[in-house]
Amino acid sequence: MYFVYVLKMSNGQLYVGYTNNLKRRLNQHQNGESAFTKKYLPIELVYCEVYKSSLDALERERKLKQHKKGFAQLRNRIKRSAN
């Protein structure tokens, strides 16, 4: 399985990532082993999608990062679910 995930960082920003081992990757983020997120600890997993194909997951991650409108819709959905 492959995962596209969204983390909420301590500064309120969202981070999008892709991995084949979500538990390991979240531990890496929490332990400061990720160059980008280590400045914004603690982090919280707020969204995750699961894919069978690594190519599908990688494509979804790229689309979220490149297409501001799609990411904005996801961000709004995450905000509504937090209330």
N, C-alpha and C positions, 0 to 999 in steps of 0.2 A: 504494500500500500504506500501511497505517496500523499503528502499533505501540503496544502497551502494554508498558511495560518496568519492571523493578525494579532499582534501584541499591542497592548496599550502601555506606553512607557510613563515614567514618573512625571514627565513634563506635559503629559496629555496627548502627545503625538502618537500616531499609529505606525506600526512597522509591519510590512508584508514580507513573508518568507516562504520557503519551500524546502521540504525535507522528506526523507524516506523513514525517519525515525523521530517522531514528534517528541516523545519523552526525553530522549537524549538531547535533542536540539533545545528544548525548553530549559533543561538543566544547564546547557552551555550558556544560554542567554543569562540565566539567573546567577551563574558563577562568574560572570564578567568575561567569558571566553569569546564573545562576539564583539568585534572592534566597534561597531556602531552603537549597539544597545548598552554596552557597559557603562557609558556615561549617564544613562538614564534609568538606573536601577532604583526600585524594583520594577519588574515588568509583570504584566498580567495577560494571559491568553484570553482574548475576547471573541475570537471567531476562528473556525477551522472548516475546511472542505477536504474530502477524501476522494482520491482517484486511484484507479487500478493502473493507469499508464503514467509513467514518469513524464512523457512528452505532454500529456494533457495537463498535468499539474504545473509543469514548467511554463506552458503557454498561458495558463490562467494567472500565474504569478506575474508574468510579463505584462499581460493585459491590465491587471490591476495597477501596476506601477506606471504604465505608459498612458493609460486612458483616464484622465482626471475625472470625467463624468461618471464612469463606472465605479471608480473608487469612492467618489462623493456619495453615490447611492448606497454603497456598502457601509460607509461611515455613518450615514443617516440611519440605516437599519440597525447598526450596532448601538447607536445612541438611544434609539427608541426601545431597544430590548433591555437596556440598562436601567430604565426608569420603572 
